[in-house]
Amino acid sequence: MALFFEVQVEHPLQIKEDMKVVKSKTTFTWYFPIHDATLKFFFAAFLVETTKRVKNGLEIDEHDIHLDRISTLWINILPEINYLVISSGNWFFKKIYLYEGGKLIGCISCRDKNIKNHGLVFAFRRVFRTVFQFISKCQDCKDLLTLLRTYSPPHFENGEWNKRGYCNRTQPLEDGEVQGFDWVQWEALRLIQLEELETLRNMQSGGERKRFGVVDVTRAMMFRADGHPAYHFDSLLLRNVSDCLHWCVPGPIDMWNQLLLEILNREEYSIS
């Protein structure tokens, strides 16, 4: 006996109003009329308040981030959201200056005199701690389910993205090959995320508990060095550069959506 299912594909309407507010391509909104569902995308690379540094009147690829301030890009929309998926990580490998209480406390990957280089791990942990704590204290977010998508690793070989690094694999990695891609660092970042989330869960009291979940993709994505656009991407600014950070569709990222759907189904079933 064969079973056939009819799947209705819906093309969403893109809402343009957000672009007038942020004046840059950092926020997108799509509305699905048939399902009466709204999907919002916020590009807040560090999750917390961030500004680019300026030198000689021009913005440079260095950032000031406030470890104790949530990004204003998405902070005010939280009470209106039913499901929030948080993801961040690879931007922390840049040159960054760290602030707390409005004061400079250190940096990542800088060599400035009299400024302590705290390193990536310190800032990464503090940011996720700030984000989780803020969400847990949001009094108007009673129905919110927050999902952490764990760190998504890149796969540059023979150099970084700006040093002719590439990713030309056509098959997933074998067990022994994963170690050649600094898998210890990837796993360390994933563990920081999970540890901070678990710490928060243990701190929450009965009636004030917020719902949190995890879309754990890190270990699976370690093996998918074949899933990046590589040099098959259109960029006028980055010609002759391989994109070994982002992911192609269809491919590995479809697994993220399958995990997300399964988690949402289980969560809704558990509270029904």
N, C-alpha and C positions, 0 to 999 in steps of 0.2 A: 504494500500500500504506500502510495506517495502522498506526502503532505505539501501543500503549497500555501504560502503566506503572502498576502498583499501588503507591501510596505509603501506608505505614503511619504513621498519626498516633498519637503516644503522649502521653498526659496524665501529666505527672510528679507525683510525690508531694512535697509540700513538707515538709521536715524542720524541726521547730520548736525543736530544742535550742539552736541558735545564739542565739535571742532571749533565752534565760535567761542566756547568758554575757555578751553585750554590753549587755543591758538597754535597747536602743533599736533602731530600725529601720535598722540599718546593715549587717546581714549576713543574707543569705537563702541557703538551700540547697534545691535541687530534685534528686530522684533519679528516673532513668528506668529502671525495672526491665527492660524488654525489651532495651534496649541496654547495661544495666549501666553507666550513665554518671551522674556527679554534676556538677551545675552549681552553682557558688558565686558569689555576688555580694557584693562588699565595697564599702561606701560610705566611701572614704577620700579626701575631696575634694582634699587636697593631697599625697597619697601618703606624706608624711612625718608625723612625730609632731605632733599639733595639739591645742590646747586653746582654748576660747572665753574671751574676756576677761570679767571680772565687774566690774560697777559698781553700787554701792549694793546689793550682795547679789543682783543679777540678772545673768544672762548677756546680753551685748550682741553685736551683729553685727560683732565685731572678733575677730581670731584671733592667737594666738601660734603660730608654726610653727618647728620645729627643722630647719634645712636639712640637717643631717648625721645625722639619726635617722630610720630607716624606721618607718612606722606599725606599732605593735604589733598592729593589727587584722588584718593579713595577713602579717606577717613570719614567724610560726611555722608557717604552713600551707604554705609554699613547697615543702618536700620531698615533700609529698603530691600536688602538682599536676603534671599532664602538660602542660597548656597554660595560659598566663597572658596575658590581654589587659589592657594598661595604658592608661588614658585619663585625662586631666586637663587643665585649662586655664582655664575660665571663672571658677573661684573665685578666681583670682589677681588679679582686678580689684577685690577688696574691700580694706578697710583691714586691713593685716596687719603684725605686728611679727615681725622675723626674728631667730633665735637660731642661734648656732654654738658648740659646746663649752659649752653651757649659758648663754652670755652674749648679751645683746642687742647686735646689731651694726647694726641699722637697721630700716627699715620700707618698706612700700609704701603710697602714698596717705595719708601722715600729715603733719601740720604741727607736730609736737611739737618744742619747742626742744631742741637738743643731740642730736637723733636724726637720722641721715642717711637721707634718702629715696632708697633704692637704685633703686626702680622695679620694675616687673613683670618685665622681661626678665632682670635679675640673678637674682631669686629663681627664676624659671621654669627657667633654665639650671642653677642649682645643685641644684634638686630632682631633675631628671632625671639629672643626673650622679651624684648620690647613689644613686638607685634602680638605675641600670644597673650601677654599680660593685658594689653590694651583691649583686645577682643573679649577677654574673660570679664573685663570690668564694664563692658558696654551694656548699660541698663536697657537700652532700647533694641537690643539684638537677641531677644528671647527665643525666636524661632530660627536663628541662624545656625547652619551647619558649616563649619570651617574645615576644609580639607587641605592638608599639606601635601603637595607633590614634591617628593624628595629630589635631591640634586641630580641633574642630568649631565653626564660627563661628555667632554669633547674627545676627539680622537686624532689629534695632529701627530704626524710622524715626520721625523727628520727636520724638526724645527717648529717654532710657533707660527701662528697665522701670518705674522708680519716678517717672518724669516724663511719664507718659501716652504713652510710646512704643508703637508698634503694628506689626503685620506682617499686612497684609490682602491680600498678593499671591495671585493664583490661578494664576499660571504662573511657570515658572523665569525667572530674569533673563537678559537679553541681555548680550553681552560688555561693551558700554559702561555698563551699569547696575551691574555688579559694583563698579566703582571708587567708587561712592557709598557703599559699606558698609565703608570702611576696610580694603580687601583687603590693603593693604601690611602692616598690623599682623597680620592673620591669617596671612599667608604668613611673616612674621618668626617667629612662634611655631612654626609647622610646621618651619621651617629649624633652629631651635634644637634641637628634638627630634631631627631627623635628624642634625644635626652631632654631638650628644652620643652618639648611638648609633654613628655611624661612628667617632668617636674611640675608643670602647670596643672596637669590633671590631679596630681597628688595634693596640690595646694587648694584646689577648689572645694568649697563646702556644698552640702546638699542642695538647697534651693537655688543657689547661685551658679550651679554648674552649667557651663556652655558645652555644646556638642562639638567634638573635634574628631577627625578621622585622618587616615594617611593613604595617599596613593603612592605606594612605594615602587618606584621605577628604577632606582639607581643600579642595583645589581644586574637586572635584566639588560639595561642599556649599556653596561660595561662591555657586553659581548657584541654590540651592534655597531662596530666600526664601519660597516657597509651601509649604514642608514643615513649618511649625511649628504648634502647637495654637492660637496666637493667643489669642482670648478664649473659645475653645471648650474650656475645661478647668475642672474642678471644684476650687475652692479657697475655703474659707471665710475664710482669712486674707488672701487677695490678690484680693479682688473688684475688678472694674473695672480689672484689670491684664492685659495681654496677655503670653502666654508665647511669646516669639520666640527662645527659647534651646533648648528641647527639641524633639524631632521626633515626628511622627505615624507610626503604622503602620496600613495599608500606606503606603509612600512612600519617601523617600530612604534611610531607615535600612535598608531591605531590601537596598540595594546594599552596605552594610557587611557584612551576613551572607553575601552572595554572594562578596565579596572574601575574607572570612575562610575560607569553605569551600574556595575555589580555592587559597589559600595553604596550608592544611592538607593538601589533596590533593597538592600539589606537594612539600611538605616530606616527607611520608610516602613518596612515591614515590622521592625522592632518597636516602633512607637505607635503603630496602628492598633 
